[in-house]
Amino acid sequence: MIALMAKSTSSGCLTLIVIGLLAAGCMQIFGISPSDEDEANTAQMRKPSPSPSAVRVPHWKGKRVRDSTLEALEDKGIKVSMTDITGSDSPGCEYDEECVVLSSVPKPGKLIKPGSDLIVKVIDLAQYRFYGKRPTMPNLVGKSDNFDDAIPGLKQLEVISDFVASDYEERPGMSVLVRRVIRQKPAPGTRLRIGQRITLTYATGARSGGGSPDGDLPNADWPNLCRHSRWC
């Protein structure tokens, strides 16, 4: 009986040894050692996990700014500020109606802690739709009108009048009631980027006493290129 038990014990030990050797061999084949595995587990445990109070920046690029979203962020301690593409911190568009997100800092999807600043760059909805059509700069050189905003091609730029600047040059022999585009920037056919500055230079008749064209023409119906602007 004792001999039988000894034989059984010996067989069991031998089996355990064989299993141990096979396991060690497999781990070596796959390039894994017990110490490596322990280190990997320890590193995973030490990896910082997101704070329960962290807030994820919304994926709102190309979407309207909703008051409910802003309130939710502020309720979680995030300091939200708005800026437009000119850098002004007082966008002219109305939140929840006309403001569309172009970008944010930090970027959408990032986790931020309460008390963090979140800067959101926005653009007017009508302007966003205009640039979404991938417009090109019309050829306005040589076009003229009598200050009634009837120059062909100029009307389509009205929605982005925030970014259109006008210069005037006096030309002898021209009527003060007429203006003609003599230069433009950018060149005709240029793809307009969001917020790209446009400059139109007009020639008009000489005025007595100098001053701006509208200073001597109080009754002229000047085009309101700044209708959508807060800076003009």
C-alpha positions as CSV (number, residue, x, y, z in Angstrom):
1,M,0.0,0.0,0.0
2,I,2.8,2.4,0.9
3,A,4.6,1.5,-2.3
4,L,1.5,2.3,-4.3
5,M,1.1,5.7,-2.6
6,A,4.7,6.6,-3.3
7,K,4.4,5.6,-6.9
8,S,1.2,7.8,-7.2
9,T,3.0,10.8,-5.5
10,S,5.9,10.4,-7.8
11,S,3.7,10.3,-10.9
12,G,1.8,13.5,-9.7
13,C,5.0,15.4,-9.1
14,L,6.3,14.3,-12.5
15,T,3.1,15.5,-14.1
16,L,3.3,19.0,-12.4
17,I,6.9,19.3,-13.5
18,V,6.0,18.5,-17.1
19,I,3.1,21.0,-17.1
20,G,5.4,23.7,-15.6
21,L,8.1,23.1,-18.3
22,L,5.5,23.2,-21.1
23,A,4.0,26.5,-19.8
24,A,7.5,28.1,-19.5
25,G,8.3,27.0,-23.0
26,C,5.1,28.5,-24.4
27,M,5.8,31.8,-22.7
28,Q,9.3,31.9,-24.1
29,I,8.0,31.1,-27.6
30,F,5.7,34.1,-27.5
31,G,8.3,36.3,-25.9
32,I,6.6,36.6,-22.5
33,S,8.2,36.0,-19.2
34,P,6.6,36.1,-15.8
35,S,8.4,39.3,-15.0
36,D,7.3,40.9,-18.2
37,E,3.7,40.0,-17.5
38,D,3.9,41.4,-14.0
39,E,5.4,44.6,-15.2
40,A,2.7,45.0,-17.9
41,N,0.0,44.5,-15.3
42,T,1.6,47.0,-13.0
43,A,2.0,49.6,-15.7
44,Q,-1.7,49.2,-16.7
45,M,-2.7,49.7,-13.1
46,R,-0.6,52.8,-12.8
47,K,-2.0,54.3,-16.0
48,P,-4.1,57.4,-15.0
49,S,-7.8,57.0,-15.5
50,P,-10.0,60.0,-16.5
51,S,-11.3,61.9,-13.6
52,P,-15.0,61.3,-12.9
53,S,-15.6,65.0,-13.0
54,A,-13.8,65.5,-16.3
55,V,-15.9,67.0,-19.1
56,R,-15.6,66.1,-22.8
57,V,-15.5,68.9,-25.3
58,P,-18.6,68.5,-27.6
59,H,-18.2,67.4,-31.2
60,W,-19.9,70.5,-32.5
61,K,-17.8,71.7,-35.5
62,G,-20.2,72.8,-38.2
63,K,-23.2,72.9,-35.8
64,R,-25.1,75.7,-34.3
65,V,-24.2,76.8,-30.8
66,R,-27.1,75.8,-28.5
67,D,-27.8,77.7,-25.3
68,S,-28.5,74.3,-23.6
69,T,-25.0,73.1,-24.5
70,L,-23.3,76.2,-23.1
71,E,-25.4,76.0,-19.9
72,A,-24.5,72.3,-19.4
73,L,-20.8,73.1,-19.8
74,E,-20.9,76.1,-17.5
75,D,-22.9,74.0,-14.9
76,K,-19.9,71.6,-14.9
77,G,-17.5,74.4,-14.2
78,I,-16.2,75.0,-17.7
79,K,-15.4,78.6,-18.6
80,V,-16.7,79.1,-22.1
81,S,-15.8,82.1,-24.2
82,M,-16.8,82.9,-27.8
83,T,-14.8,84.5,-30.5
84,D,-15.4,85.1,-34.2
85,I,-13.0,84.7,-37.1
86,T,-11.8,88.2,-36.8
87,G,-10.7,87.6,-33.2
88,S,-13.4,89.6,-31.6
89,D,-14.8,88.3,-28.3
90,S,-18.2,89.7,-29.1
91,P,-19.6,87.7,-32.1
92,G,-22.4,89.4,-34.0
93,C,-24.4,86.2,-34.5
94,E,-27.1,85.1,-32.0
95,Y,-26.4,82.0,-30.0
96,D,-28.9,79.2,-30.5
97,E,-29.9,80.7,-33.9
98,E,-27.1,82.0,-36.1
99,C,-23.7,81.0,-34.6
100,V,-22.0,78.0,-36.1
101,V,-18.9,76.5,-34.6
102,L,-15.7,76.5,-36.7
103,S,-13.3,75.2,-34.1
104,S,-12.6,75.1,-30.4
105,V,-9.6,75.1,-28.0
106,P,-9.2,72.4,-26.7
107,K,-10.4,70.4,-29.6
108,P,-13.6,68.4,-29.7
109,G,-13.4,65.1,-27.9
110,K,-10.8,66.3,-25.4
111,L,-11.3,65.8,-21.7
112,I,-11.0,68.9,-19.6
113,K,-11.3,69.6,-15.9
114,P,-13.8,71.9,-14.2
115,G,-12.3,75.4,-14.1
116,S,-10.7,75.0,-17.5
117,D,-11.2,77.6,-20.3
118,L,-12.9,76.6,-23.5
119,I,-12.6,79.0,-26.4
120,V,-15.1,78.5,-29.2
121,K,-14.6,80.2,-32.6
122,V,-17.9,80.8,-34.4
123,I,-19.2,82.3,-37.6
124,D,-22.6,83.7,-38.7
125,L,-24.9,81.0,-40.2
126,A,-25.5,82.9,-43.5
127,Q,-21.7,83.4,-43.9
128,Y,-21.1,79.7,-43.1
129,R,-23.5,78.6,-45.8
130,F,-21.9,81.1,-48.3
131,Y,-18.5,79.6,-47.8
132,G,-19.9,76.1,-47.9
133,K,-20.7,76.6,-51.6
134,R,-16.9,77.1,-52.2
135,P,-17.4,80.5,-53.9
136,T,-14.8,82.2,-56.1
137,M,-14.0,85.9,-56.3
138,P,-16.0,87.6,-59.1
139,N,-14.3,89.9,-61.6
140,L,-15.5,93.3,-60.7
141,V,-12.8,95.4,-62.4
142,G,-14.2,97.9,-64.9
143,K,-17.7,97.5,-63.4
144,S,-19.4,100.8,-62.4
145,D,-22.6,102.1,-60.9
146,N,-24.1,105.2,-59.4
147,F,-23.7,104.2,-55.8
148,D,-26.9,102.1,-55.7
149,D,-25.1,98.8,-55.1
150,A,-26.0,97.6,-58.6
151,I,-22.5,96.6,-59.7
152,P,-22.9,93.0,-61.2
153,G,-21.2,90.5,-58.9
154,L,-21.1,92.8,-55.9
155,K,-24.4,91.7,-54.6
156,Q,-23.2,88.2,-54.0
157,L,-20.6,89.5,-51.6
158,E,-23.1,91.3,-49.4
159,V,-23.5,88.4,-47.0
160,I,-19.7,88.6,-46.2
161,S,-19.6,92.4,-46.1
162,D,-17.8,92.1,-42.8
163,F,-14.7,91.2,-44.8
164,V,-15.1,93.7,-47.7
165,A,-13.1,96.9,-47.6
166,S,-13.5,99.8,-50.0
167,D,-10.9,102.4,-51.1
168,Y,-11.6,105.4,-53.4
169,E,-9.3,107.3,-55.8
170,E,-10.3,110.6,-57.5
171,R,-10.1,110.7,-61.2
172,P,-10.5,114.0,-63.2
173,G,-13.3,114.0,-65.7
174,M,-15.4,111.4,-63.8
175,S,-18.7,112.3,-62.3
176,V,-18.9,112.3,-58.5
177,L,-22.1,110.4,-58.9
178,V,-20.4,107.4,-60.4
179,R,-17.8,104.9,-59.2
180,R,-15.9,102.3,-61.1
181,V,-13.9,99.4,-59.7
182,I,-10.3,99.7,-60.9
183,R,-8.6,97.2,-58.6
184,Q,-9.6,94.2,-56.6
185,K,-7.9,91.8,-54.2
186,P,-8.0,88.8,-54.4
187,A,-7.8,88.2,-58.2
188,P,-10.9,87.0,-60.1
189,G,-11.5,83.3,-59.8
190,T,-9.7,82.9,-56.5
191,R,-11.4,80.5,-54.2
192,L,-12.5,82.5,-51.2
193,R,-11.4,81.2,-47.8
194,I,-13.5,81.7,-44.7
195,G,-12.9,85.2,-43.4
196,Q,-10.6,86.2,-46.3
197,R,-10.2,89.9,-46.6
198,I,-11.5,91.5,-49.9
199,T,-10.4,94.9,-51.0
200,L,-12.1,96.9,-53.8
201,T,-10.6,100.1,-55.1
202,Y,-13.0,102.5,-56.8
203,A,-12.4,105.5,-59.1
204,T,-14.8,108.4,-58.7
205,G,-15.0,112.0,-59.7
206,A,-13.0,114.7,-58.0
207,R,-14.8,116.5,-55.1
208,S,-14.3,120.0,-54.0
209,G,-12.9,120.3,-50.4
210,G,-11.7,116.7,-50.3
211,G,-13.3,114.3,-47.8
212,S,-15.0,111.0,-48.5
213,P,-17.3,110.6,-51.4
214,D,-20.4,110.4,-49.2
215,G,-19.3,113.7,-47.5
216,D,-20.2,115.7,-50.6
217,L,-23.1,113.5,-51.6
218,P,-25.5,113.5,-48.6
219,N,-28.4,112.3,-50.8
220,A,-26.5,109.4,-52.5
221,D,-27.8,105.9,-51.7
222,W,-24.5,104.4,-50.6
223,P,-24.3,100.6,-50.5
224,N,-24.3,99.4,-47.0
225,L,-21.4,96.9,-47.1
226,C,-21.3,96.9,-43.3
227,R,-24.9,95.9,-42.8
228,H,-23.9,92.7,-41.0
229,S,-20.8,94.2,-39.3
230,R,-20.3,95.6,-35.9
231,W,-17.0,97.3,-36.7
232,C,-18.1,99.7,-39.5
